[in-house]
Structure formats: structure tokens, C-alpha cells
Amino acid sequence: MKQEALNGMTWMERPFDDFFRVFVGPRSRKAFPTLFRHLEFTPATDVFARNGDLVVRAELPGIDPAKDVTVNIENGDLMIRGERTKREDIKEEAYYRMEAFYGAFERHVWLPEGITEKDVEAEYKDGVLEVVVHGATKSLEASEQKAIPIRTGVKAKA
């Protein structure tokens, strides 16, 4: 019974694998360049507060931070730039599935006024870059906050 179910699943998976290979495989990026324009490598990034500091944590597996990543402040933004490149030269014909994305990336995080590079520390460990901006959330809490009304398309009664 298990073998019959397995054969049935294999029969069902084959068309999906063929579709995936054609439209998401290594050749598809050349054949359909506009389809993959938005699918370049973008590291997953968390931004949160910890003890008055702003913490930016970016997942950058397989990247040499000394060569492939820069962290700096430009025009009031924390800028994380880099590139994830393939390390192995594998022929396109050898791929069965290609799900990893490569290429240049850039992440921006707005910073409050007065933050300088002296307030920023960066550490890379186990494929994760953690950038700590000391005192950034204290500056945000001290600033005046103003509520922005949200329109819903329905006119409010006067």
C-alpha cells in the first residue's frame, strides 16, 4: 500500500518539478529576466529595540563580512550593503532545483538625528550580522509623536 501511494505521489510531483525546473530553474532567469527582477537576494532583517538601543539583525549566511559587507551612515540612514556570490562553479545542466538567490543587496534603516558612526557597533556571528545603534530608541522616545488620521473611504459624520 505504501509503495502504491509513493508511486502516486511521484506521478503527481513530476509535473510540478518540471514546471519548477522550467520557470524557476537556472535557465529561467535568462529566459524570463523580467519575472525574476524582484527576486534578487534580500536578507531577512529584524529591527527592534533593546535597552534603549536600536538593533538591526540581518541574516547573511555564506557571506564573508570582511570582504562582502559594508555598514555605514548616509544621510541619516543606517546602510547595510553587500553581495552574496556563488562559491562553487556548477554547470546549469547539473541543477535539479535552484532556490538560493545571489547578488548585491542594500538595506536602509532610518535613524534619529544626532546619531554618528561612533554610536554604531556591528558584529557578525553564525551567519547573522547584528548592528547596534546605541541610544537610538531613547532619542525616538524623547521626540514628539503626532497621530496621523487614517481615512477609510467612508465619510465621517459631522
C-alpha positions in Angstrom: 0.0 0.0 0.0 2.8 2.4 0.9 4.6 1.8 -2.4 1.4 2.5 -4.4 0.9 5.8 -2.5 4.5 6.7 -3.1 4.2 5.9 -6.8 1.1 8.1 -6.9 2.9 11.0 -5.3 5.8 10.6 -7.6 3.4 10.7 -10.5 1.9 13.9 -9.2 5.1 15.6 -8.3 6.8 15.1 -11.7 4.7 17.8 -13.5 5.3 20.2 -10.6 9.0 19.5 -10.7 9.1 20.0 -14.5 7.2 23.3 -14.1 9.5 24.4 -11.4 12.6 23.5 -13.4 11.4 25.5 -16.4 10.1 28.6 -14.6 12.3 28.7 -11.5 15.4 26.8 -12.6 18.7 28.3 -13.5 17.8 28.8 -17.2 14.6 30.6 -16.4 16.5 33.7 -15.2 17.9 34.1 -18.7 14.7 33.2 -20.5 12.4 35.3 -18.3 14.5 38.2 -16.9 11.6 40.4 -16.0 10.0 37.7 -14.0 12.9 37.5 -11.6 13.9 41.2 -11.4 12.3 41.4 -7.9 13.7 38.1 -6.7 17.3 39.1 -6.1 18.9 38.3 -2.8 17.4 40.4 0.0 18.5 39.3 3.5 15.8 38.8 6.1 16.2 41.7 8.6 14.7 42.3 12.0 14.8 45.8 13.6 13.9 46.1 17.3 14.7 48.0 20.5 16.8 46.5 23.3 17.7 48.5 26.4 17.4 51.9 24.7 19.4 50.7 21.7 18.2 50.1 18.1 19.2 46.7 16.9 19.3 45.6 13.3 19.8 41.9 12.7 20.3 40.7 9.2 20.6 37.0 8.1 23.7 36.8 5.8 24.6 33.1 5.6 27.6 32.2 3.3 28.9 35.8 3.2 32.3 36.9 4.2 31.6 40.1 6.2 35.2 41.4 5.9 35.0 41.4 2.1 31.4 41.4 1.1 29.5 43.7 3.5 29.7 47.4 4.5 27.9 49.2 7.2 27.8 53.0 7.3 25.6 56.0 8.0 24.5 58.1 5.0 22.0 61.0 5.1 20.5 59.9 8.4 20.1 56.2 7.4 22.0 53.1 8.5 23.1 51.5 5.3 23.9 47.8 5.1 25.3 46.9 1.6 26.9 43.8 0.3 26.8 41.0 -2.2 26.2 37.3 -1.9 28.1 35.4 -4.6 28.2 31.8 -5.6 31.2 29.9 -4.2 31.0 26.9 -6.5 31.1 26.8 -10.2 28.2 24.4 -11.1 27.0 24.0 -14.6 23.4 24.9 -15.3 22.7 21.4 -16.6 23.7 19.9 -13.3 20.9 21.7 -11.3 17.7 19.9 -10.4 16.4 22.9 -8.4 17.8 26.3 -7.7 16.2 28.1 -4.7 19.1 30.2 -3.4 19.4 33.8 -4.6 22.6 35.7 -5.1 23.5 39.2 -6.0 24.0 42.7 -4.5 21.8 43.8 -1.7 21.1 47.0 0.2 19.1 47.6 3.4 18.2 51.1 4.8 17.1 51.8 8.4 16.2 55.4 9.3 18.0 56.8 12.3 17.1 59.7 14.6 19.1 62.9 14.4 22.4 63.1 16.1 23.5 59.5 15.6 27.1 59.2 14.3 29.3 56.2 13.4 30.7 56.3 17.0 27.2 55.2 18.2 27.2 52.1 16.0 28.7 48.7 16.5 28.5 45.7 14.2 29.2 42.0 14.8 28.9 39.0 12.5 28.4 35.6 14.1 27.0 32.3 12.8 25.7 33.9 9.6 23.9 36.8 11.3 25.0 40.4 11.2 23.9 42.4 14.3 24.3 46.2 14.2 23.6 48.0 17.5 22.9 51.8 17.4 23.4 52.9 20.9 20.8 55.3 22.4 18.7 55.5 19.2 15.4 54.4 20.7 15.9 56.9 23.6 16.1 59.6 21.0 12.9 58.3 19.4 11.0 58.2 22.7 12.0 61.7 23.5 10.8 63.1 20.2 7.2 64.4 19.9 4.8 62.0 18.4 1.8 63.1 16.4 -1.0 60.8 15.4 -1.9 60.6 11.7 -5.6 60.1 11.0 -6.5 57.1 8.7 -9.1 57.6 6.0 -11.2 54.6 5.2 -13.1 55.8 2.2 -16.2 56.3 4.2 -17.1 59.9 5.1 -17.3 60.5 8.8 -20.5 62.1 10.1 -20.1 65.7 11.1 
